[in-house]
Amino acid sequence: ALQAEADASDEHGDDEERFVIGGKYIFHYDENVRLSFMNEVIDISSYGAESESDVTAINWGAQFSYYNWRIGGTYTDYLQDHEEADEENNGRFAQDSAGYFWDFGLGLEVGYRKVKEVGEDEDSEGPGISLSYIYEF
């Protein structure tokens, strides 16, 4: 993806360029039991149209499905690559969730996440809930 610097920008940076590659593997034990793994790498140069501000995000995830029940989680590292970056300023995101998905398309999940934003000193964390509906046509 390519995002040009905004015309109204006070600072003249570079165009932001992104590249994403990922993969997912699903192991089917039988039609009701599955285990899936995923990995994704996102490379962003000139993040936010700022020159010399590059970020790489590496995302790992896994999910176990047993009939209509699902449990899983993800972990993401945000790695900065510029002159002022150090390991302490990198970010990370971790979340775990469990839920039930009815055959008619309704899903309910509860989870917990812990986040360290890029450049921040403190972690933030807390529970969450997701209600979804999938309609296939």
GUBA-565917 format. One record per atom (N, C-alpha, C, CB): residue number from 1; atom name; x, y, z. Coordinates in pm, whole numbers, plus 32768, in hexadecimal, padded with zeros to 4 digits. Each point is the difference from the previous one (the first is absolute). Glycine has a CB too. Example, Ala and Ser with C-alpha at 12.3 -4.5 7.8 and 13.67 -1.06 7.14 Angstrom:
// residues 2
- 1:N:8527:7DC7:830C
- 1:CA:7FA7:8077:8000
- 1:C:805A:8078:8000
- 1:CB:7F43:7F8B:807D
- 2:N:809A:80DE:7F3B
- 2:CA:8052:8077:8006
- 2:C:7FB3:806D:8049
- 2:CB:8076:7FC1:7F29
END
This chain:
// residues 137
- 1:N:8055:7F8B:8000
- 1:CA:7FAB:8075:8000
- 1:C:8059:807B:8000
- 1:CB:7F46:7F85:807A
- 2:N:808B:80E4:7F49
- 2:CA:8048:807D:7FFA
- 2:C:7FA2:8070:8028
- 2:CB:809A:7FA9:7F4A
- 3:N:7F8E:80A6:8118
- 3:CA:7FB1:8073:802B
- 3:C:8058:807B:7FF3
- 3:CB:7F73:7F73:809F
- 4:N:8062:80E9:7F0B
- 4:CA:804E:8079:7FE9
- 4:C:7FF6:805C:8079
- 4:CB:7FDB:7FED:7F08
- 5:N:808D:8065:810B
- 5:CA:7FFE:8063:806A
- 5:C:7F8E:8061:7FE6
- 5:CB:80F9:7FE9:8024
- 6:N:7EC5:8045:8045
- 6:CA:7F90:805E:7FF1
- 6:C:8032:8085:7FCA
- 6:CB:7F85:7F8F:80BD
- 7:N:802D:80AD:7EE9
- 7:CA:8024:8083:7FC7
- 7:C:8003:806C:806A
- 7:CB:7F9B:7FBA:7F27
- 8:N:800D:803C:813D
- 8:CA:7FF5:8068:8067
- 8:C:8062:7FEC:8073
- 8:CB:7F11:8017:7FC4
- 9:N:8148:7F8A:802E
- 9:CA:805F:7FE2:806C
- 9:C:8062:8072:8015
- 9:CB:7FEA:7F0D:7FCD
- 10:N:802B:8118:80B3
- 10:CA:8063:8068:8021
- 10:C:808E:7FCB:7FEF
- 10:CB:7F5E:8068:80A0
- 11:N:80B2:7F18:7F7E
- 11:CA:8083:7FC2:7FF3
- 11:C:8002:7FB3:7F7C
- 11:CB:801D:7FEF:80FC
- 12:N:8050:801F:7EBD
- 12:CA:800B:7FBA:7F80
- 12:C:804C:7F7E:8015
- 12:CB:7FFA:80DB:7F80
- 13:N:7FBA:7EBA:8088
- 13:CA:803B:7F7D:8014
- 13:C:8000:7FB2:7F7F
- 13:CB:7FB5:8001:80ED
- 14:N:8053:7F7D:7F1F
- 14:CA:7FFF:7FA8:7F8C
- 14:C:7F79:7FBC:7FF6
- 14:CB:80F8:7FDD:8013
- 15:N:7EED:7FEA:7F78
- 15:CA:7F89:7FAF:7FEF
- 15:C:800D:7F82:8056
- 15:CB:7FDD:8058:7F14
- 16:N:7FB4:7F7C:8126
- 16:CA:8001:7F88:8052
- 16:C:7FEA:7F87:7FA6
- 16:CB:7FAA:807F:80CA
- 17:N:80AA:7F1D:7F45
- 17:CA:7FF5:7F84:7FB4
- 17:C:7FF1:7F8C:8061
- 17:CB:808A:805F:7F42
- 18:N:7F1A:7F44:809D
- 18:CA:7FE8:7F8B:8055
- 18:C:8008:7F81:7FAE
- 18:CB:7F6F:8089:8098
- 19:N:80C2:7F0F:7FA8
- 19:CA:8005:7F7C:7FC2
- 19:C:7FD2:7F9B:8068
- 19:CB:80BF:8043:7F63
- 20:N:7EE7:7F63:8078
- 20:CA:7FCA:7F9D:805D
- 20:C:800C:7F76:7FC0
- 20:CB:7F60:80AA:8065
- 21:N:80D0:7EF6:7FE9
- 21:CA:8000:7F75:7FD4
- 21:C:7FD8:7FAB:8079
- 21:CB:80B5:8029:7F4E
- 22:N:7EFA:7F73:8099
- 22:CA:7FD2:7FAC:806E
- 22:C:7FD7:7F77:7FD0
- 22:CB:7FB5:80CC:8078
- 23:N:8033:7EDF:7FE7
- 23:CA:7FD3:7F7A:7FE0
- 23:C:7FB1:7FC5:8073
- 23:CB:80C6:7FE1:7F6C
- 24:N:7EE8:7FBD:8073
- 24:CA:7FAF:7FBD:8064
- 24:C:7FF8:7F6D:7FDC
- 24:CB:7F79:80D2:802E
- 25:N:8094:7ED9:8037
- 25:CA:7FF1:7F70:7FEC
- 25:C:7F96:7FCD:8060
- 25:CB:80F3:7FE8:7FB6
- 26:N:7EB0:7FC9:8015
- 26:CA:7F96:7FC6:8052
- 26:C:800F:7F68:7FFD
- 26:CB:7F62:80C2:7FD0
- 27:N:80AE:7F04:80A7
- 27:CA:8006:7F6F:800E
- 27:C:7F74:7FD0:8026
- 27:CB:80F7:8005:8045
- 28:N:7ECB:7FAB:7F65
- 28:CA:7F7B:7FC9:8018
- 28:C:800E:7F72:8039
- 28:CB:7F9B:808C:7F44
- 29:N:804B:7F65:813C
- 29:CA:8001:7F7B:803C
- 29:C:7F87:7FB2:7FCE
- 29:CB:8079:8057:80CD
- 30:N:7F13:7FE7:7F3A
- 30:CA:7F87:7FCF:7FC0
- 30:C:7FA9:807B:7FE3
- 30:CB:800B:7F1B:8079
- 31:N:7F78:80D3:7F5F
- 31:CA:7FB0:8075:7FDA
- 31:C:7FDC:805B:8076
- 31:CB:7FA5:7F77:7F47
- 32:N:806D:8059:8134
- 32:CA:7FDC:8050:8076
- 32:C:8076:802F:8054
- 32:CB:7F2E:7F81:8001
- 33:N:8149:8052:7FDF
- 33:CA:8077:8024:804F
- 33:C:806B:8035:7FA0
- 33:CB:7FCA:7F50:80B3
- 34:N:8061:812F:7F66
- 34:CA:8064:8040:7FAA
- 34:C:8066:804B:8056
- 34:CB:7F57:8016:7F45
- 35:N:8121:7FF2:8087
- 35:CA:806A:8050:803C
- 35:C:803E:8053:7F91
- 35:CB:802F:7F52:80B7
- 36:N:7FD7:8131:7F5C
- 36:CA:8037:8056:7F97
- 36:C:806F:8057:8038
- 36:CB:7F22:8001:7F89
- 37:N:8140:801B:8020
- 37:CA:8072:8055:801F
- 37:C:800C:806A:7F93
- 37:CB:8077:7F43:8079
- 38:N:7FB0:8136:7FAD
- 38:CA:8015:8069:7F9D
- 38:C:807A:8053:8024
- 38:CB:7F0B:8007:7FD1
- 39:N:8130:8034:7FC8
- 39:CA:806F:805C:800F
- 39:C:7FF2:806C:7F96
- 39:CB:8098:7F4B:805F
- 40:N:7F8A:8131:7FC6
- 40:CA:7FF5:8070:7FA5
- 40:C:8072:8061:801E
- 40:CB:7F03:7FE6:7FED
- 41:N:8139:8050:7FAB
- 41:CA:8069:8064:800F
- 41:C:7FD6:807B:7FB0
- 41:CB:80B6:7F4F:801F
- 42:N:7F4B:8124:8024
- 42:CA:7FDE:807F:7FC1
- 42:C:807B:805A:8009
- 42:CB:7F08:7FEA:803B
- 43:N:8126:8049:7F53
- 43:CA:8073:8058:7FFD
- 43:C:7FD1:8088:7FCC
- 43:CB:80A2:7F3E:7FDB
- 44:N:7F73:812B:8075
- 44:CA:7FD2:8087:7FDD
- 44:C:8078:805C:7FFC
- 44:CB:7F1C:7FD7:8068
- 45:N:80FC:8068:7F27
- 45:CA:806A:8064:7FF9
- 45:C:7FC1:808B:7FFD
- 45:CB:809A:7F5F:7F87
- 46:N:7FA6:80FE:80BB
- 46:CA:7FCF:808A:8010
- 46:C:7F76:8000:8040
- 46:CB:8085:8049:7F36
- 47:N:7F70:7F74:813C
- 47:CA:7F81:7FF3:804A
- 47:C:7FC8:8089:8020
- 47:CB:804C:7F25:8062
- 48:N:7F37:80F2:7F7A
- 48:CA:7FC0:8081:8017
- 48:C:803C:806F:7FAC
- 48:CB:7FCD:7FB7:80E5
- 49:N:8070:8023:7EA8
- 49:CA:8042:805E:7FA4
- 49:C:8077:8046:8041
- 49:CB:7F25:8022:7F8E
- 50:N:8113:7FA5:80DD
- 50:CA:8076:8038:803F
- 50:C:807C:7FBE:7FC7
- 50:CB:7F7E:8031:80D4
- 51:N:80DC:801F:7EF8
- 51:CA:807D:7FCB:7FC9
- 51:C:804D:7FB7:806D
- 51:CB:800A:80BB:7F57
- 52:N:803B:7EDD:8083
- 52:CA:8055:7FB3:805C
- 52:C:7FB2:7FC1:8073
- 52:CB:80BA:8098:7FC5
- 53:N:7EC5:7F51:802A
- 53:CA:7FB0:7FC1:8069
- 53:C:7FC5:7F80:7FC8
- 53:CB:7FCB:80E0:806C
- 54:N:8079:7EB1:7FAB
- 54:CA:7FD6:7F7F:7FCB
- 54:C:7FD4:7FA5:8073
- 54:CB:809D:8019:7F3B
- 55:N:7EFA:7F97:80AB
- 55:CA:7FCA:7FA5:8065
- 55:C:7FE8:7F78:7FBF
- 55:CB:7F94:80C1:807F
- 56:N:808A:7ED5:7FCA
- 56:CA:7FE0:7F78:7FD7
- 56:C:7FA9:7FC2:806C
- 56:CB:80D9:7FE9:7F7A
- 57:N:7EB7:7FDD:805E
- 57:CA:7FA7:7FBA:805E
- 57:C:8003:7F6B:7FDE
- 57:CB:7F6A:80CE:801C
- 58:N:80AF:7EE0:8049
- 58:CA:8002:7F6E:7FEE
- 58:C:7F91:7FC7:8058
- 58:CB:80FC:7FFB:7FCD
- 59:N:7EA5:7FC0:7FF5
- 59:CA:7F88:7FD0:8044
- 59:C:7FFB:7F67:7FFA
- 59:CB:7F86:80D6:7FC6
- 60:N:8064:7EEC:80AE
- 60:CA:7FF0:7F6F:800C
- 60:C:7F78:7FE4:803E
- 60:CB:80FC:7FDD:8017
- 61:N:7EC3:7FB8:7FC0
- 61:CA:7F80:7FDD:803B
- 61:C:7FE3:7F6C:7FF7
- 61:CB:7FAE:80E2:7FC7
- 62:N:7FFA:7EF0:8090
- 62:CA:7FD4:7F74:8000
- 62:C:7F70:7FFB:8033
- 62:CB:80EE:7FAC:8025
- 63:N:7EC7:7FF1:7FA9
- 63:CA:7F76:7FED:802C
- 63:C:7FDF:7F6B:8000
- 63:CB:7FBF:80E4:7FA5
- 64:N:7FFB:7EF2:80C4
- 64:CA:7FCF:7F78:800A
- 64:C:7F68:8004:7FFE
- 64:CB:80CD:7FB6:8083
- 65:N:7EF7:7FFC:7F22
- 65:CA:7F6E:7FF9:7FF4
- 65:C:7FD0:7F74:8020
- 65:CB:8002:80B7:7F52
- 66:N:7F9C:7F40:8108
- 66:CA:7FC3:7F81:8025
- 66:C:7F6A:8012:7FF4
- 66:CB:80C0:7FC3:809E
- 67:N:7F07:8000:7EFA
- 67:CA:7F74:8015:7FDC
- 67:C:7FE8:8096:7FF1
- 67:CB:7FB8:7F2B:807B
- 68:N:7FF2:8111:7FD1
- 68:CA:7FE5:8090:7FF1
- 68:C:8051:8056:8060
- 68:CB:7F1B:7FC4:7FB6
- 69:N:813B:8001:809A
- 69:CA:8054:804A:805E
- 69:C:8084:8024:7FBF
- 69:CB:7F93:7F8A:80C2
- 70:N:80A2:80EC:7F5F
- 70:CA:8083:802B:7FCE
- 70:C:804F:8043:806F
- 70:CB:7FA1:801E:7F18
- 71:N:80E1:7FC5:80E8
- 71:CA:805B:8042:805D
- 71:C:807F:8021:7FB1
- 71:CB:7FA0:7F84:80CE
- 72:N:8098:80F2:7F49
- 72:CA:8077:8024:7FB3
- 72:C:8041:807E:8035
- 72:CB:7F9B:7F95:7F3B
- 73:N:80CA:8093:807E
- 73:CA:8047:8079:8026
- 73:C:8061:802C:7F95
- 73:CB:7FE9:7FBF:80ED
- 74:N:8046:80BD:7F22
- 74:CA:8064:8038:7FA5
- 74:C:8068:804B:8050
- 74:CB:7F56:8011:7F47
- 75:N:8120:7FFC:807D
- 75:CA:806B:8051:803A
- 75:C:8042:804D:7F8E
- 75:CB:8027:7F5A:80BF
- 76:N:7FE9:8129:7F52
- 76:CA:803B:8054:7F99
- 76:C:8070:8054:803C
- 76:CB:7F24:8007:7F83
- 77:N:814D:7FFE:8037
- 77:CA:8070:8059:8021
- 77:C:8003:8071:7F9A
- 77:CB:8086:7F41:806A
- 78:N:7F88:813C:7FC5
- 78:CA:8011:8074:7FAA
- 78:C:8090:8030:8012
- 78:CB:7F08:8043:800F
- 79:N:814A:7FAD:7F8A
- 79:CA:808E:801F:8008
- 79:C:801E:807C:7FAE
- 79:CB:8037:7F0D:8020
- 80:N:7FFF:815A:8021
- 80:CA:8022:807D:7FBC
- 80:C:808C:7FF5:7FC4
- 80:CB:7F6B:8083:809D
- 81:N:80A7:7FC2:7EF4
- 81:CA:8082:8000:7FBE
- 81:C:801F:808E:7FD2
- 81:CB:7FE3:7F0E:7FB6
- 82:N:804E:8143:80A6
- 82:CA:8030:8086:7FDF
- 82:C:8069:8028:8066
- 82:CB:7F23:803F:7F97
- 83:N:811E:8032:8053
- 83:CA:8075:8026:8050
- 83:C:7FE4:8009:8095
- 83:CB:8050:807A:7F3C
- 84:N:7F3D:7FBE:80EC
- 84:CA:7FE3:8013:808D
- 84:C:7FBC:7F88:8041
- 84:CB:7FEE:80F2:7FD1
- 85:N:7FF7:7EA4:7FE3
- 85:CA:7FB8:7F8C:8036
- 85:C:805C:7FAF:805A
- 85:CB:7F6D:7FF9:7F34
- 86:N:805B:7FD6:8138
- 86:CA:8046:7F9E:8052
- 86:C:7F9A:7F96:8028
- 86:CB:80A9:80AC:8055
- 87:N:7F8B:7EE8:7FE0
- 87:CA:7FAC:7F8D:8020
- 87:C:7F91:8022:8062
- 87:CB:80C4:7F6F:7FD6
- 88:N:7F55:80EE:8085
- 88:CA:7F9D:8026:8064
- 88:C:7F87:8046:7FC3
- 88:CB:80B8:8015:80A5
- 89:N:7F58:8028:7EE6
- 89:CA:7F92:8048:7FC1
- 89:C:7FAD:7FAA:7FA0
- 89:CB:8089:80CD:8015
- 90:N:7F9F:7EB6:7FD6
- 90:CA:7FB2:7FA7:7FAB
- 90:C:7F7B:7FE0:8044
- 90:CB:80D3:7F9F:7F9E
- 91:N:7ECB:8039:8014
- 91:CA:7F7D:7FDF:8037
- 91:C:7FE2:7F6B:7FF6
- 91:CB:7FB2:80E5:7FC3
- 92:N:7FE3:7EF3:8083
- 92:CA:7FD4:7F75:7FF8
- 92:C:7F6B:7FFA:8022
- 92:CB:80E7:7FAA:803F
- 93:N:7ED9:7FEF:7F8F
- 93:CA:7F71:7FEE:8014
- 93:C:7FE8:7F6A:8012
- 93:CB:7FC3:80D0:7F76
- 94:N:7FFD:7F0B:80F7
- 94:CA:7FDF:7F73:8019
- 94:C:7F6E:7FF8:8028
- 94:CB:80ED:7FCA:8046
- 95:N:7ECE:7FD1:7F85
- 95:CA:7F74:7FED:8025
- 95:C:7FDD:7F6B:7FFD
- 95:CB:7FC5:80E4:7FA4
- 96:N:7FE1:7EF7:80B7
- 96:CA:7FC9:7F7A:8006
- 96:C:7F69:800C:8000
- 96:CB:80CA:7FA6:807F
- 97:N:7EF2:7FF9:7F43
- 97:CA:7F6E:8006:7FFE
- 97:C:7FC6:7F74:7FF9
- 97:CB:8008:80E1:7F91
- 98:N:7F7B:7F15:809B
- 98:CA:7FB5:7F82:7FF9
- 98:C:7F70:8024:7FDF
- 98:CB:8099:7F8A:80A8
- 99:N:7F27:8021:7F0A
- 99:CA:7F78:8020:7FDA
- 99:C:7FB2:7F89:7FCA
- 99:CB:804E:80E4:7FD1
- 100:N:7F34:7F37:8016
- 100:CA:7FA5:7F9C:7FC9
- 100:C:7FBD:803C:7F84
- 100:CB:7FD8:7F97:80E6
- 101:N:801C:8019:7EAF
- 101:CA:7FC7:802D:7F82
- 101:C:7F8F:7FA2:7FD8
- 101:CB:80DE:8064:7FB8
- 102:N:7EA7:7FD1:804A
- 102:CA:7F8B:7FB1:7FDE
- 102:C:7FF9:7FE7:7F6A
- 102:CB:7F88:8060:80C5
- 103:N:8034:7F33:7F15
- 103:CA:7FF7:7FD9:7F73
- 103:C:7FB6:8066:7FAA
- 103:CB:8004:7F15:804C
- 104:N:7FA3:813D:7FEF
- 104:CA:7FB4:8061:7FB2
- 104:C:804C:8083:7FEA
- 104:CB:7F30:7F9A:805B
- 105:N:8150:806E:7FD0
- 105:CA:8056:8071:7FDF
- 105:C:8025:805D:8072
- 105:CB:7F9A:7FF1:7F28
- 106:N:8028:8003:814C
- 106:CA:801E:8057:8071
- 106:C:807A:7FCC:804B
- 106:CB:7F0C:803F:8013
- 107:N:814D:801D:8015
- 107:CA:8076:7FDA:804D
- 107:C:8013:805C:8077
- 107:CB:8069:7FA8:7F31
- 108:N:7FC8:8021:813D
- 108:CA:801B:804D:8079
- 108:C:8089:7FD6:8034
- 108:CB:7F07:8013:8038
- 109:N:8152:8050:7FD9
- 109:CA:8087:7FE6:8033
- 109:C:8020:805F:8072
- 109:CB:8048:7FAE:7F1E
- 110:N:8003:8021:8142
- 110:CA:8038:8054:806A
- 110:C:8097:7FF2:7FF8
- 110:CB:7F31:7FE6:8097
- 111:N:8113:8086:7F8C
- 111:CA:8091:7FFB:7FF4
- 111:C:8044:805F:8061
- 111:CB:7FE6:7FC1:7F13
- 112:N:809D:803B:80E8
- 112:CA:8054:8056:8053
- 112:C:8077:802A:7FAC
- 112:CB:7FB6:7F8D:80D7
- 113:N:806F:80F2:7F30
- 113:CA:8072:802F:7FB2
- 113:C:8060:8051:8057
- 113:CB:7F71:8003:7F33
- 114:N:810B:7FFE:80A2
- 114:CA:8068:8050:8041
- 114:C:8050:8043:7F90
- 114:CB:800E:7F63:80CD
- 115:N:7FFD:8122:7F3B
- 115:CA:803B:804E:7F94
- 115:C:806D:805C:8037
- 115:CB:7F28:7FF6:7F80
- 116:N:8147:8013:8039
- 116:CA:8064:8067:8018
- 116:C:800D:804B:7F7D
- 116:CB:807F:7F78:80B4
- 117:N:7F4D:8104:7F49
- 117:CA:8005:8051:7F87
- 117:C:8091:8025:7FE1
- 117:CB:7F19:805A:802F
- 118:N:8105:7FB6:7F50
- 118:CA:8085:802A:7FD5
- 118:C:8020:8086:8040
- 118:CB:7FE8:7F83:7F25
- 119:N:808C:8084:811E
- 119:CA:802D:807C:803D
- 119:C:7FCA:801B:808C
- 119:CB:8012:8055:7F1E
- 120:N:7F93:7F5A:8114
- 120:CA:7FC7:8012:8085
- 120:C:804C:7FAB:8066
- 120:CB:7F1D:8030:7F9C
- 121:N:80E3:7FFE:80E1
- 121:CA:8045:7FB6:806B
- 121:C:7FA8:7F99:8044
- 121:CB:808C:80C7:8022
- 122:N:7EF3:7F56:7FEA
- 122:CA:7FA5:7FAC:804C
- 122:C:7FAB:7FA5:7FA6
- 122:CB:7FFA:80B1:80AF
- 123:N:7FE3:7EDB:7F86
- 123:CA:7FA4:7FA5:7FBC
- 123:C:7F71:8028:8022
- 123:CB:80A9:7F45:8005
- 124:N:7EFC:809F:7FA0
- 124:CA:7F72:800A:801F
- 124:C:7FC5:7F76:7FEB
- 124:CB:7FF2:80F7:7FBC
- 125:N:7FA9:7EE8:8091
- 125:CA:7FC6:7F7A:7FF6
- 125:C:7F70:8003:802C
- 125:CB:80DF:7F98:8027
- 126:N:7ED7:8001:7FB0
- 126:CA:7F76:7FFA:802A
- 126:C:7FB1:7F97:7FB3
- 126:CB:800F:80EF:803B
- 127:N:7F79:7EF5:7FF7
- 127:CA:7FAA:7F9B:7FC0
- 127:C:7FB2:803E:7F8C
- 127:CB:7FEC:7F86:80DB
- 128:N:7FDA:8022:7ED5
- 128:CA:7FAD:802D:7F90
- 128:C:7F9A:7F95:7FDC
- 128:CB:80BD:808D:7FAA
- 129:N:7EE1:7F9B:8008
- 129:CA:7F98:7FA5:7FD2
- 129:C:7FE1:801F:7F6F
- 129:CB:7F9F:7FEB:80EA
- 130:N:8046:7FAE:7EC9
- 130:CA:7FDF:8010:7F72
- 130:C:7F81:7FB3:7FE1
- 130:CB:80F4:801D:7FC5
- 131:N:7EB0:8027:7FF9
- 131:CA:7F85:7FC2:7FD0
- 131:C:8002:800D:7F69
- 131:CB:7F7D:8035:80D7
- 132:N:8073:7F5B:7EE1
- 132:CA:8008:8004:7F6E
- 132:C:7F8D:7FB1:7FC3
- 132:CB:80FA:8017:800D
- 133:N:7EEE:8008:7F75
- 133:CA:7F9D:7FB4:7FB4
- 133:C:8035:7FF1:7F73
- 133:CB:7F3F:8056:808D
- 134:N:80C1:7F2F:7F42
- 134:CA:8030:7FE3:7F79
- 134:C:7F8C:7FC9:7FAF
- 134:CB:80EA:7FD2:8053
- 135:N:7EFC:806E:7F3C
- 135:CA:7F97:7FD5:7FA6
- 135:C:8040:7FD8:7F7B
- 135:CB:7F55:8098:8071
- 136:N:809B:7EEA:7F68
- 136:CA:803A:7FD2:7F84
- 136:C:7F97:8004:7F92
- 136:CB:80A2:7F6D:807E
- 137:N:7F89:80C4:7F0E
- 137:CA:7FA5:8003:7F8D
- 137:C:8049:7FD6:7F82
- 137:CB:7F7A:80B7:806B
END
